[in-house]
Amino acid sequence: GPDATLTTEDHVSGDGTQTTGSRTFELCSFNGPGTYTLRASGQSNDTSSSMVPFTLPDATLTIRAVRSRTTLTTPHHDLTLGRLFTLTVTVRDERPAGYLGTPFAEVAIQRRDHGVWTNLPPHYYHAETNRHGVAVIRARWHTHHPLVVRARALPDFGMESSVSAPLTLR
């Protein structure tokens, strides 16, 4: 693994007819993003059925964290003091078939104050997406001033953080 510990051992077998080229195999475990050293050694039968050991040169494999995309929407843009409103956060992460909904992603709503983004109180403005990658946050409007907010998907094992475009609530 990235910390130089053994991540996994896998067994690749063949029919003995392939002597050059490449083989495809699947690693059954994943310890997260990082740079891994691949070491391959084994035994092969020669023409007299003797086992001949072999070792291939080491190779490196770098795995990066999965990218994500976050969106924030609300049907309520014109708010009055005390009004209940909803924010809908959608988180998608990259997959071979494109960006799909990320289940159980932690999301936080942030506000921009003097150019700095800070998290709003987690009791009200923190949620986890459902199995489709959607979280709905309900809150009550408590200010007379416009508020610029965004949603942030928090980094998770193997997934990068992402933020939505800013949204102005009035």
C-alpha positions as CSV (number, residue, x, y, z in Angstrom):
1,G,0.0,0.0,0.0
2,P,1.0,3.7,0.1
3,D,2.5,3.1,3.5
4,A,4.7,0.2,2.2
5,T,2.6,-2.5,3.8
6,L,1.3,-5.5,2.0
7,T,-2.1,-4.7,0.5
8,T,-3.1,-8.0,-1.1
9,E,-1.9,-11.1,-2.8
10,D,-3.7,-12.3,-5.9
11,H,-3.3,-15.5,-7.9
12,V,-3.2,-15.4,-11.7
13,S,-3.2,-18.7,-13.5
14,G,-3.2,-19.5,-17.2
15,D,-3.1,-22.4,-19.6
16,G,0.7,-22.1,-20.2
17,T,0.4,-21.0,-23.8
18,Q,1.0,-17.3,-23.2
19,T,4.7,-16.6,-23.0
20,T,4.8,-12.8,-23.9
21,G,2.4,-9.9,-23.7
22,S,0.2,-8.8,-20.8
23,R,-2.3,-10.3,-18.5
24,T,-5.3,-8.6,-16.8
25,F,-6.1,-9.2,-13.2
26,E,-8.3,-7.6,-10.6
27,L,-7.1,-6.5,-7.2
28,C,-9.6,-7.7,-4.6
29,S,-8.8,-5.0,-2.0
30,F,-8.4,-1.3,-2.1
31,N,-6.6,0.8,0.6
32,G,-7.4,4.2,-0.9
33,P,-5.6,6.7,-3.1
34,G,-1.9,6.6,-3.2
35,T,1.1,5.1,-5.1
36,Y,1.4,1.4,-5.0
37,T,4.4,-0.8,-5.9
38,L,3.4,-3.9,-7.9
39,R,5.6,-6.9,-7.5
40,A,5.1,-10.1,-9.5
41,S,6.8,-13.4,-9.1
42,G,5.7,-17.0,-9.7
43,Q,6.5,-20.3,-11.2
44,S,6.1,-21.7,-14.6
45,N,6.3,-25.2,-16.0
46,D,9.0,-25.7,-18.7
47,T,8.8,-28.3,-21.4
48,S,10.0,-31.0,-19.0
49,S,7.3,-30.1,-16.5
50,S,9.9,-28.6,-14.1
51,M,8.8,-25.6,-12.1
52,V,10.9,-22.6,-13.1
53,P,10.6,-19.5,-10.8
54,F,10.4,-16.1,-12.2
55,T,10.3,-12.5,-11.0
56,L,9.2,-9.5,-13.0
57,P,10.6,-5.9,-12.5
58,D,8.6,-3.8,-10.0
59,A,6.1,-1.4,-11.4
60,T,4.2,1.5,-9.8
61,L,0.5,2.2,-9.9
62,T,-0.9,5.6,-8.7
63,I,-4.6,5.7,-7.8
64,R,-6.2,9.1,-7.3
65,A,-9.2,10.0,-5.3
66,V,-12.5,9.9,-7.2
67,R,-13.8,13.3,-8.3
68,S,-17.2,14.6,-7.2
69,R,-19.7,17.2,-8.3
70,T,-22.0,19.0,-6.0
71,T,-25.1,21.1,-6.8
72,L,-27.4,23.2,-4.6
73,T,-30.9,24.3,-5.5
74,T,-33.9,25.8,-3.8
75,P,-37.3,26.8,-5.0
76,H,-37.3,29.6,-2.4
77,H,-35.3,32.7,-3.4
78,D,-37.5,35.4,-2.0
79,L,-37.7,34.8,1.7
80,T,-39.5,36.6,4.5
81,L,-38.4,36.5,8.2
82,G,-39.5,33.2,9.8
83,R,-40.3,31.4,6.6
84,L,-39.5,27.7,6.3
85,F,-37.3,26.9,3.2
86,T,-35.6,23.9,1.7
87,L,-32.1,23.4,0.2
88,T,-31.6,20.4,-2.0
89,V,-28.0,19.1,-2.4
90,T,-27.0,16.6,-5.0
91,V,-23.6,14.9,-4.9
92,R,-22.3,12.8,-7.8
93,D,-19.0,10.9,-8.1
94,E,-17.2,9.7,-11.2
95,R,-17.7,6.2,-12.3
96,P,-16.9,4.3,-15.6
97,A,-20.4,5.1,-16.9
98,G,-20.2,8.9,-15.9
99,Y,-21.1,10.8,-12.8
100,L,-23.7,9.0,-10.7
101,G,-25.4,9.8,-7.4
102,T,-23.2,9.3,-4.3
103,P,-25.0,7.5,-1.5
104,F,-24.3,8.5,2.1
105,A,-22.1,11.5,1.3
106,E,-21.7,14.0,4.1
107,V,-22.7,17.6,3.1
108,A,-22.4,20.9,4.8
109,I,-24.0,24.3,3.9
110,Q,-21.5,27.1,4.0
111,R,-22.0,30.9,3.9
112,R,-19.8,33.6,2.4
113,D,-18.9,36.3,4.9
114,H,-16.4,39.0,3.8
115,G,-15.0,36.6,1.1
116,V,-14.5,33.7,3.5
117,W,-16.6,30.5,3.4
118,T,-17.6,29.1,6.8
119,N,-19.9,26.2,7.8
120,L,-23.3,27.1,9.1
121,P,-24.3,25.3,12.3
122,P,-24.1,21.6,11.7
123,H,-27.3,20.8,13.7
124,Y,-29.4,22.5,11.0
125,Y,-27.1,22.7,7.9
126,H,-25.4,19.3,7.8
127,A,-26.8,16.2,6.2
128,E,-26.1,12.9,4.5
129,T,-27.3,12.1,1.0
130,N,-29.7,9.3,0.4
131,R,-29.0,6.3,-1.8
132,H,-29.6,8.4,-4.9
133,G,-27.0,11.1,-3.8
134,V,-29.6,13.7,-2.7
135,A,-30.0,15.5,0.7
136,V,-32.8,17.9,1.6
137,I,-32.2,20.4,4.3
138,R,-35.1,22.4,5.8
139,A,-34.4,25.6,7.7
140,R,-36.1,28.8,8.9
141,W,-35.1,32.2,7.5
142,H,-33.7,34.3,10.4
143,T,-32.2,37.4,8.7
144,H,-33.2,40.6,7.0
145,H,-30.1,40.5,4.7
146,P,-29.2,38.5,1.6
147,L,-27.1,35.4,2.3
148,V,-24.7,33.7,-0.2
149,V,-24.5,30.0,0.5
150,R,-23.0,26.9,-1.2
151,A,-23.0,23.2,-0.5
152,R,-19.8,21.3,0.2
153,A,-19.5,17.5,-0.1
154,L,-17.0,16.6,2.5
155,P,-14.0,14.4,1.5
156,D,-14.6,10.7,2.2
157,F,-12.5,7.5,1.8
158,G,-11.4,7.6,-1.8
159,M,-13.5,10.7,-2.8
160,E,-12.4,14.3,-3.1
161,S,-14.4,17.2,-1.7
162,S,-16.4,19.4,-4.1
163,V,-18.5,22.5,-3.8
164,S,-21.6,23.8,-5.5
165,A,-21.9,27.1,-7.3
166,P,-22.9,30.0,-4.9
167,L,-26.6,30.6,-4.4
168,T,-28.0,34.0,-3.1
169,L,-30.9,33.8,-0.7
170,R,-32.9,37.1,-0.1
